[in-house]
């Protein structure tokens, strides 16, 4: 009887509070992203904070295990370096730090708007009242990717974030570094 009661409580907790196990265990490890079925409907909105929110990099987060790509902008990869005053710095890590700062301990709410080629949810996200997509571009830690051209132009003009120094656009950096990685792998075979 006790076992059935515990099993029932466990099922209810998993259904209504999927992050409860992380809260109880104190684990800071992100939950594994939930792979969506291509035919599965997009959630209209996702919200999370604390244990149900994980920041992967400057433009990718997960809420309740759902991997989300902030739409209309692109940030440097975590491993990407940029140059300011003749010195290299980790602009990818700085972009991630800026997103963390903007979120703080606020609830993040994302409105889904499709999926990308990696099956991540594309979304417009807010932390409290702050539009994260737009603000990352305004602060200069993201470049426009189809949207926010005006915000990028202002960040460039005012030398904010990435624009204070020299950098390679994230998409170009990914293409060049992926091809170098593929060449190294072929030569090691």
HELIX and SHEET records of a PDB file:
HELIX    1   1 UNK A    2  UNK A   16  1                                  15    
HELIX    2   2 UNK A   20  UNK A   25  1                                   6    
HELIX    3   3 UNK A   50  UNK A   52  5                                   3    
HELIX    4   4 UNK A   91  UNK A  103  1                                  13    
HELIX    5   5 UNK A  132  UNK A  138  1                                   7    
HELIX    6   6 UNK A  149  UNK A  157  1                                   9    
HELIX    7   7 UNK A  161  UNK A  164  5                                   4    
HELIX    8   8 UNK A  170  UNK A  187  1                                  18    
SHEET    1   A 6 UNK A  45  UNK A  48  0                                        
SHEET    2   A 6 UNK A 108  UNK A 115 -1                                        
SHEET    3   A 6 UNK A 121  UNK A 127 -1                                        
SHEET    4   A 6 UNK A  66  UNK A  70  1                                        
SHEET    5   A 6 UNK A  60  UNK A  63 -1                                        
SHEET    6   A 6 UNK A  53  UNK A  57 -1                                        
SHEET    1   B 4 UNK A  45  UNK A  48  0                                        
SHEET    2   B 4 UNK A 108  UNK A 115 -1                                        
SHEET    3   B 4 UNK A 121  UNK A 127 -1                                        
SHEET    4   B 4 UNK A 130  UNK A 131 -1                                        
SHEET    1   C 2 UNK A  73  UNK A  74  0                                        
SHEET    2   C 2 UNK A 143  UNK A 144 -1                                        
SHEET    1   D 2 UNK A  82  UNK A  84  0                                        
SHEET    2   D 2 UNK A  87  UNK A  89 -1                                        
END                                                                             
